[in-house]
């Protein structure tokens, strides 16, 4: 029984590490896209407060997640031959 608990904790630790890596990569991508949008608008990041920047990055994260979900869903439908 103890070995099962150890195995569970190792799997959980590895999953948490992987999950954090994915979230960090998502955050970095959102920051890059936010910087690009700010540059295209002709403004500088200094023109925004920290809260405004955080809100912009959060919005970009949500857009990335939505695009990923839509792409994943369409890929699954295509894979199953339901399109």
Buried (B, 14 or more C-beta within 10 A) or exposed (E): EEEEEEEEEEEEEEEEEEEEEEEEEBBEEBBEBBBEEBEEEEEEEEEBEEEEBEEBBEBBBEEBEEEEEEEEEEEEEEEEEEE
